[in-house]
């Protein structure tokens, strides 16, 4: 089987240097640029959303542009700390327990989306309470722009030749330099398409066509469900983390699936809660 996969006509891996450019001793990696691009483009889109009061409940944006600028620092810290801590807890805890210094060795493993999600959520709750902003409206604004960051991040994963997929005989399969001599699914691009482009368009449709920002919590719930389902689907094509493998003795269950399943329930709860709150408000 492996030999057959090795000889399938494949798309060539672009083999782009993970270092985008260097400034003296400082090396700037594509992954870092992906974070910057995601935050910058997301910030511009968020400014557009809050600049259109008609999209929001009561016709007024719940957050000002100066507040949005301050929020960027809070959410960036939440994402980075949550993402790193989440990776350690979910994927690399035994190695870190044996060698605590590994926790700061970001080249040995990376970031967990689910950890970053929790870190960003905590940052949003704290920021909204500090500034008197409706928490669910802040959740909605962030949910609208997160797919932009996911898109750039998954492209960076592909450029780095990491988080590749399972063995594949598809004509678009790729031989990754770090994945052995065999053809694999470019699962990073599947995620960029689903978690990034498709989810962004679906959420934009909900915002501009169905005006869901007037019902705080609906967009946030829709994002959580959309991301979770996209991640679960792609996990069937993605190689599981080597230190974990498949879970519970199966040949398909991965940690990504396990962490994503509760997100579906949380997303459904958020939408039901939002609809109930809207109905209660209208009945007053």
C-alpha positions as CSV (number, residue, x, y, z in Angstrom):
1,X,0.0,0.0,0.0
2,X,2.7,2.5,1.0
3,X,4.7,1.7,-2.2
4,X,1.6,2.3,-4.3
5,X,0.9,5.7,-2.6
6,X,4.5,6.6,-3.2
7,X,4.2,6.4,-6.9
8,X,0.8,8.2,-7.3
9,X,1.0,11.4,-9.4
10,X,1.0,14.1,-6.8
11,X,0.9,17.8,-6.4
12,X,4.4,19.0,-5.6
13,X,4.8,20.5,-2.1
14,X,5.8,24.2,-2.6
15,X,8.7,23.8,-0.1
16,X,8.5,27.4,1.0
17,X,11.0,28.4,3.7
18,X,9.2,28.7,7.0
19,X,11.2,31.9,7.6
20,X,9.5,34.6,5.6
21,X,12.4,37.0,6.0
22,X,15.2,38.0,8.4
23,X,16.2,41.3,9.9
24,X,19.7,40.8,11.2
25,X,19.5,38.1,14.0
26,X,15.7,38.3,14.0
27,X,13.9,35.7,11.9
28,X,10.2,36.4,11.0
29,X,8.3,33.2,10.4
30,X,5.2,32.7,8.2
31,X,3.3,31.5,11.2
32,X,3.9,34.8,13.0
33,X,2.9,36.7,9.9
34,X,-0.3,34.6,9.8
35,X,-1.2,35.7,13.3
36,X,-0.5,39.4,12.4
37,X,-2.5,39.1,9.1
38,X,-5.4,37.4,10.9
39,X,-5.6,40.0,13.6
40,X,-5.2,43.0,11.2
41,X,-7.7,41.8,8.6
42,X,-10.1,40.7,11.4
43,X,-9.7,44.2,13.1
44,X,-10.6,45.9,9.8
45,X,-13.7,43.7,9.4
46,X,-14.7,44.3,13.0
47,X,-14.4,48.1,12.5
48,X,-16.8,47.8,9.5
49,X,-19.3,45.8,11.6
50,X,-19.3,48.2,14.6
51,X,-19.5,51.1,12.2
52,X,-22.9,49.9,11.0
53,X,-25.3,50.5,13.9
54,X,-28.3,49.1,11.9
55,X,-26.9,45.6,12.2
56,X,-27.0,45.6,16.0
57,X,-29.7,45.3,18.6
58,X,-31.5,48.7,19.2
59,X,-29.6,50.1,16.2
60,X,-26.5,50.9,18.2
61,X,-23.1,49.2,18.1
62,X,-22.3,47.8,21.6
63,X,-18.6,48.7,21.3
64,X,-16.8,51.8,20.2
65,X,-13.7,51.8,17.9
66,X,-11.4,52.9,20.7
67,X,-12.6,50.0,22.8
68,X,-12.0,47.7,19.9
69,X,-8.4,48.9,19.6
70,X,-7.9,48.2,23.4
71,X,-9.6,44.8,23.0
72,X,-7.0,43.6,20.5
73,X,-4.4,43.4,23.2
74,X,-6.6,41.5,25.6
75,X,-7.7,38.9,23.0
76,X,-4.2,38.5,21.6
77,X,-2.9,37.6,25.1
78,X,-5.8,35.3,25.7
79,X,-5.3,33.4,22.4
80,X,-1.5,33.0,22.8
81,X,-1.6,32.0,26.5
82,X,-4.7,29.8,26.1
83,X,-3.4,28.2,22.9
84,X,0.0,27.3,24.4
85,X,-1.5,26.1,27.7
86,X,-4.1,24.2,25.9
87,X,-1.6,22.4,23.7
88,X,0.4,21.4,26.8
89,X,-2.7,20.1,28.6
90,X,-4.4,18.4,25.7
91,X,-1.5,17.1,23.7
92,X,1.9,17.3,25.4
93,X,1.4,17.0,29.2
94,X,3.5,13.9,29.9
95,X,6.5,15.4,28.1
96,X,6.1,18.7,29.9
97,X,5.7,17.0,33.3
98,X,9.0,15.2,32.7
99,X,10.7,18.4,31.5
100,X,8.9,21.6,32.6
101,X,11.2,23.8,30.5
102,X,9.5,22.2,27.5
103,X,6.5,24.4,28.2
104,X,8.3,27.4,26.8
105,X,9.9,25.5,24.0
106,X,7.4,26.5,21.4
107,X,9.4,24.7,18.7
108,X,8.4,21.4,20.4
109,X,4.8,21.5,19.6
110,X,2.7,24.6,19.1
111,X,-0.8,26.0,19.8
112,X,-4.1,24.4,20.4
113,X,-7.2,26.0,18.8
114,X,-9.4,24.8,21.6
115,X,-7.1,26.2,24.2
116,X,-6.9,29.5,22.3
117,X,-10.7,29.5,22.1
118,X,-11.0,29.2,25.9
119,X,-8.3,31.8,26.5
120,X,-10.0,34.2,24.1
121,X,-13.4,33.6,25.8
122,X,-12.0,34.4,29.2
123,X,-10.4,37.6,27.8
124,X,-13.8,38.6,26.2
125,X,-15.7,38.1,29.5
126,X,-13.2,40.1,31.5
127,X,-13.0,42.9,28.9
128,X,-16.7,43.2,28.5
129,X,-17.3,43.4,32.3
130,X,-14.6,46.0,32.7
131,X,-15.9,48.2,30.0
132,X,-19.7,47.7,30.4
133,X,-20.1,45.9,27.0
134,X,-22.8,43.3,26.5
135,X,-20.8,40.1,26.6
136,X,-22.9,38.2,24.1
137,X,-22.6,41.0,21.6
138,X,-18.8,41.0,22.0
139,X,-18.9,37.2,21.5
140,X,-20.8,37.8,18.2
141,X,-18.4,40.4,16.9
142,X,-15.4,38.2,17.5
143,X,-17.2,35.1,16.1
144,X,-17.7,37.0,12.8
145,X,-14.0,37.6,12.3
146,X,-12.3,34.5,13.7
147,X,-12.6,32.6,10.5
148,X,-10.2,35.1,8.9
149,X,-7.5,34.2,11.5
150,X,-8.2,30.5,11.0
151,X,-7.7,30.8,7.3
152,X,-4.3,32.5,7.5
153,X,-3.2,30.1,10.3
154,X,-4.0,27.0,8.3
155,X,-2.2,28.3,5.3
156,X,0.8,28.8,7.6
157,X,0.5,25.2,8.7
158,X,0.7,24.1,5.1
159,X,3.7,26.3,4.4
160,X,5.4,24.9,7.4
161,X,4.7,21.3,6.3
162,X,3.0,20.5,9.7
163,X,-0.3,19.0,10.8
164,X,-0.5,17.1,7.5
165,X,-3.2,14.5,6.6
166,X,-3.4,10.8,6.5
167,X,-2.1,8.7,3.7
168,X,-3.9,9.3,0.4
169,X,-4.1,8.2,-3.2
170,X,-6.0,11.3,-4.3
171,X,-4.5,13.2,-7.3
172,X,-4.1,16.3,-5.1
173,X,-2.2,14.4,-2.4
174,X,1.1,15.9,-1.3
175,X,4.4,14.5,-0.2
176,X,5.4,16.6,2.8
177,X,9.1,16.9,3.7
178,X,8.3,16.0,7.3
179,X,5.7,13.3,6.5
180,X,7.9,10.6,5.0
181,X,8.0,9.6,1.3
182,X,4.3,9.0,1.1
183,X,1.4,11.0,-0.3
184,X,-0.9,12.6,2.2
185,X,-4.1,14.6,2.3
186,X,-3.3,18.4,2.4
187,X,-5.7,18.6,5.4
188,X,-4.4,22.1,6.3
189,X,-6.0,23.4,3.1
190,X,-9.2,21.5,3.8
191,X,-9.3,23.3,7.1
192,X,-8.5,26.7,5.5
193,X,-11.4,26.2,3.2
194,X,-14.0,25.0,5.7
195,X,-13.0,26.8,8.9
196,X,-11.9,29.9,7.0
197,X,-13.6,30.7,3.7
198,X,-16.8,28.7,4.0
199,X,-17.5,29.5,7.7
200,X,-16.7,33.2,7.1
201,X,-19.2,33.4,4.2
202,X,-21.9,31.6,6.2
203,X,-21.5,33.9,9.1
204,X,-21.5,37.0,6.9
205,X,-24.8,35.7,5.3
206,X,-26.3,35.5,8.8
207,X,-25.1,39.0,9.7
208,X,-26.1,40.9,6.5
209,X,-29.0,38.8,5.2
210,X,-30.7,37.5,8.4
211,X,-29.6,40.3,10.8
212,X,-28.7,37.9,13.6
213,X,-26.6,40.5,15.4
214,X,-29.9,41.8,16.7
215,X,-30.2,38.6,18.7
216,X,-27.0,38.5,20.7
217,X,-25.6,35.0,20.9
218,X,-27.0,33.5,17.7
219,X,-23.9,34.3,15.7
220,X,-21.5,33.1,18.4
221,X,-23.4,29.8,18.7
222,X,-23.4,29.4,14.9
223,X,-19.7,29.9,14.7
224,X,-19.0,27.4,17.5
225,X,-21.2,24.8,15.8
226,X,-19.7,25.5,12.3
227,X,-16.2,25.3,13.5
228,X,-16.8,22.1,15.5
229,X,-18.4,20.3,12.6
230,X,-15.7,21.5,10.2
231,X,-13.0,20.3,12.5
232,X,-14.6,16.9,13.1
233,X,-15.0,16.3,9.4
234,X,-11.4,17.2,8.6
235,X,-10.1,15.0,11.4
236,X,-11.1,12.0,9.3
237,X,-8.4,13.1,6.8
238,X,-5.8,14.5,9.3
239,X,-3.1,12.5,10.8
240,X,-3.5,12.3,14.6
241,X,-0.8,13.7,16.8
242,X,2.0,11.1,17.1
243,X,2.2,11.2,20.9
244,X,-1.5,10.5,21.1
245,X,-2.5,8.5,18.1
246,X,-6.1,7.3,17.8
247,X,-8.1,7.2,21.1
248,X,-9.9,4.3,22.8
249,X,-8.4,1.7,20.6
250,X,-10.2,2.9,17.5
251,X,-8.7,3.6,14.1
252,X,-10.5,7.0,13.7
253,X,-11.2,8.8,17.0
254,X,-8.8,11.7,17.6
255,X,-8.3,14.3,20.3
256,X,-9.5,17.0,17.9
257,X,-12.9,15.2,17.6
258,X,-13.2,14.7,21.4
259,X,-12.5,18.4,22.0
260,X,-14.9,19.5,19.3
261,X,-17.9,17.5,20.2
262,X,-18.8,19.5,23.3
263,X,-18.6,22.7,21.2
264,X,-21.6,21.5,19.2
265,X,-23.6,21.3,22.4
266,X,-22.4,24.7,23.6
267,X,-23.3,26.3,20.2
268,X,-26.8,24.8,20.3
269,X,-27.2,26.1,23.9
270,X,-26.1,29.6,22.9
271,X,-28.6,29.8,20.0
272,X,-31.5,28.5,22.2
273,X,-30.6,30.9,24.9
274,X,-30.4,33.8,22.5
275,X,-33.8,33.0,21.0
276,X,-35.4,32.7,24.4
277,X,-33.9,36.0,25.5
278,X,-35.1,37.7,22.4
279,X,-38.6,36.3,22.9
280,X,-38.7,37.3,26.6
281,X,-37.5,40.9,25.6
282,X,-40.2,41.2,23.0
283,X,-42.9,40.1,25.5
284,X,-42.1,42.8,28.0
